[in-house]
Amino acid sequence: MSANEERLRELLVRGLAGDEAAYHECLKLLSAHLRGFLRVRLARLPDDVEDLVQETLLAVHNQRHTYDPGQPLTAWIHAIARYKLVDLLRRRAGREVLNDPLDEELEVFAVSDNDAADARRDLGKLLEQLPDRQRLPIVHMKLEGLSVTEAARATGMSEAAVKVGVHRGLKALAALIRNKCEE
């Protein structure tokens, strides 16, 4: 175990035992460690490094009770950082797909603004028919591009409930659309 690893682990363990100064020092050292870890992985997205450091530190703080002092701290920290990185990349990929320019010369893509507005209005009406526990996870995850964790935080639901809500909500939306088509 490296000296840095041992120092971080010692500070976190002391912090978990109630030593506030040790906990703050641990977070300070972790910030520097995470910046280096994430800078390498986000070389093409340097503006996102600091946000991801903060998200990871918040997750570490919220999940600190799950750390096993018998295990290497940096492995635990890196796992959390990797999950946050994957969440970020998923969000960005979703946004980039939505922002891909379409070739306007192709007639098939020539849709009026009215059609898009009509589609948004129709989707809104369908979503209004769903209960909040299904509608809100769909809005946050599928329309706004939030991760499961972020949607859970925004709705006050558990992550499992958010996943179930999206699944059941999409199923209910499909049934509503089928019913509309049959009318």
Buried (B, 14 or more C-beta within 10 A) or exposed (E): EEEEBEBBBBBBBBBBEEBEEBBEBBBEBBBEBBBEBBBEBBEEBEEBBBBBBEBBBEBBEEEBEEBEEEEBBBEBBBEBBBBBBEBBBBBEEBEEEEEEEEEEEEEEEEEEEEEEEEEEEEBEEBBEEBEEBBBBBBBBBBEBBBBBBBBBBBBEBEBEBBBBBBEBBBEBBEEBEEEEEEE
